[in-house]
């Protein structure tokens, strides 16, 4: 498990998932902090890595984790969910994600929402919203207005990436969903994709081009 600062009060967490199709895959999440409180987007890939992240946020940043949000139902988002639950940290996901996690017999977040959710940490707000179908039918994104930082998760691709795992994707809706997301957040500066290098709004453009119907 690694953590990298990408902006004031915003960190990228990075862990690795062993997969049959793609080998060892680096998986990203986001940590946002304000006044000794933190929100985490996506768990690390294992309970052990999640414990490391929780301890790092508590000890290095001096923050209490108020919530963790799984941005879709795949293992790279909720593989380490149990560690948060055992730590007494509230776990969140959309109702779509919760239903798919149950059907998939994965770890299941406890608290659901429909289209959007706003958390307050310290004196700041952190937003979660469902922009539409793409990588999966349930993918949501996180946004921290103070830093213009977005966790795009697997809906957003790093520059130069291939299309990746399309098992649960809607490739027709995908570019439209990202276009609407870009229109909703025109000032975004930092975008963390589900895998790979952090970018800016150019990785939203890249993702749209990648999935445009030729």
BELSULKA-V846103 format. One record per helix or strand. SS is the DSSP state (H for helix, E for strand). FROM is the first residue (numbers start at 1). LEN is the number of residues. If there is no record, write none. Layout:
BEGIN
SS_FROM_LEN + SS_FROM_LEN
END
This chain:
BEGIN
E_2_6 + E_10_10 + E_23_12 + E_37_5 + H_47_13 + E_64_6 + H_75_4 + H_81_6 + E_90_5 + H_95_9 + E_111_3 + E_116_6 + E_124_6 + E_141_4 + H_145_3 + E_149_5 + H_171_14 + E_190_4 + E_199_1 + H_202_10
END
